[in-house]
Amino acid sequence: MTRLLHTLLAADAPSFAVIHREHEPVLDVLVGDVVDVDRLADIPLDGAEVLALVPFRQVRERGFAAHDDGAPIRCLVVRDRDSLGVDEAIALLPRHPVVVGDLEVDVSDADYAAVVRRVIDDEIGRGEGANFVIRREFTGSTDAAPAEAVLGWLRQLLEHETGAHWTFALSTPGLAAVGATPERHVSSIDGVVSMNPISGTFRHGDAARDDDALLAFLDDVKEREELVMVVDEELKMMSAVCPEGGRIRGPFLKRMSRLTHTEYLLEGRSALDPREVLRRTMFAPTVTGSPMGNACAVIARHEPTPRGYYAGVLARFAPRPGGYDLDAPILIRTAYLDGAGRVRVPVGATLVRHSEPDGEVAETRAKAAGVLTALGALPRASAPERGLEADHLDTLLAARNDRLAAFWRSPQAARPSRATSALVIDAGDDFTTMLAHQLRHLGLDARVVSWHAVDDDPTEDLVVFGPGPGDPRDRSDPRIARLRELIAARLETQRPLLAVCLSHQLLADLAGLGIAPLPAPRQGVQLEVDVFGQRAAIGFYNTFSAVAPAGSTTPRLGLEVAADATTGVVDALRGSGVASVQGHLESVTSPDGLAVLERLLDGVLAGQEEFREPTTAAGARG
């Protein structure tokens, strides 16, 4: 069983990968031939197992921005393989690791803190999105042969790192890598699609022995919101690849050598080709941000250099009868070694409205520490002590779900058809996929079309104008201008219309209300608001708001206003055949979202101003 591993250090060693998957007693040694391709659809699934290194630039296949460094999809087409026990493998790997010297960081702590402040002020503060991940890189050098280096570093990770979804090393011409990535991006195993969003970071050290510190982390607003926002973003992806949507399980704790994270597991079913599953889910919001399109644009603005393979995936395509299975962890906590001996360890932090610049600087250093220690660039830290009992922690984690929508934690079979067609207009945020999924659950025949591809006069029974980023007052923005035009045209037809978030703000503007920035962004915030006489817990992702007195009517269109009695922030509008809502009813942060959506639909489709109560159990809270 050690046949292949012995050959990897030879002068004429083939290209290889060594992979250990979490909880498995063995690791796999794969050798094969390297094939570089340009597109995911070109990954050669012709019967052999394939391991594909997918760069971040591939996100351009979804039409998103990315600095282009020309990095290919590097495929290892496997022609031979072995499996052997982890302990046996460790004994065979190089015992004396190669040490990386000349350690530097490309963006200083002070400069990275300044970037954090700019992103909070200029991007989140101006409505461009809820959260963004900005990277920096630790760099060094070695004169060791790449295969020897990554195998020695792999031994260090196998011996000392914990909690990794994959621990791996690979060596190909001009590019080698080693890593201990904690996060599965997406897998598709016999039709079951799983995603594993991880966010929220507790840094070990002296505080690891302090139970109070861990409890404070679990109760921290920033950490909770950070995780829930990425769950929302990945539910958008699940709704795009799984006809019955995705269900969430968790949250759980993910313990590593220097960090502890919180995570959820999302599951659904899909018959799509695994390459298409991967394309529709590029890439994880935990390494980009949300909404995805704007996150990529923000990354391009604030990261001056290409990402290479950082934040991409290492996708393993394994043949099975009738097709292929996919397991694709995110390329984080990974070191890259090129043919010139240059070593790179990219890391990033998730920036949200609550972020403290110095805290985000410390988070990037903590995330890099595990790999840099394996590379010999940092001294090894003592293992964290375990204090609180697991059952107690599980209870605390489970309590987080009390604030989440039961819809996304339950089976989501569709109701009987209403024989009603719905067009959902994507205004730049894939929340529309979740919204369309909920509409189908409520019995509507819903499809999603991007704002720039919508006909001037849609024929569907209902048009839902979706959420999106940006300033609703900016009429020079082609997207904003087109959405205003489409909403105005639909109003002219007097046919049913529902508007959400950004589109709600545009409808409010057309109805004669003022639009202004909020005193502080409400990105990923859950509030209990009055929606025409009923209290509802709803999640909000907005930086701007319409303002009007509660219970008033709009100067134009005569729409009834639901607004906060103190601030005048408008939460909803309604009239004959028209309704809008500022919050995201489809979000996992909206426990009452489905019930409110059904209530609004009943009124819009009936063309009446008094909305009836939902009569089925599924229309109740959740």
Buried (B, 14 or more C-beta within 10 A) or exposed (E): EBEBBEBBBEEEBBBBBBBBBBEEEBBBBBBBEBBEBEEBEEBEBEEBBBBBBBBBBBBBBBEBBBBEEEBBBBBBBBEEBBBBEBEEBBEBBBEEBBEBEEBEBBBEBEEBBEBBBBBBEEBBBBBBBBBBBBBBBBBBBBEBBBBBBBBBBBBBBBEBBBBBBBBBBBBBEEBBBBBBBBBBBBBBEEEEBBBBBBBBBBBBEEBBEEBEBBBEBBEBEBBBBBBBBBBBBBBBBBBBBBEBBBBBEBBBBBBBBBBBBBBBBBBBBBEBBBBBBBBBBBBBBBBBBBBBBBBBBBBBBBBEEBBBBBBBBBBBBBBEEEBBBBBBBBBBBBBBBEEEBEBBBBBBBBBBBBBBBEBBBBBBBBBBBBBBBBBBBBEBBEEBEEBEEEEEBEEBBEEBBEBBBBBBBEEBEBBEEBEBBBBBBBBBBBBBBBBBBBBBBBBBBBEBBBBEEBEEEBEBBBBBBBBBBBBBBEEEBEBBEBBBEBBEEBBEEEBBBBBBBBBBBBBBBBBBBEBEBBEEBBBBBBBEBBBBEBEBBBBBBBBBBBBBEBEBBBEEBEBBBBBBEEEBBBBBBBBBBBBBBBBBBBBBBBBBBBBBBBBBBBBBBBEEBEBEEBEEEBBBBB
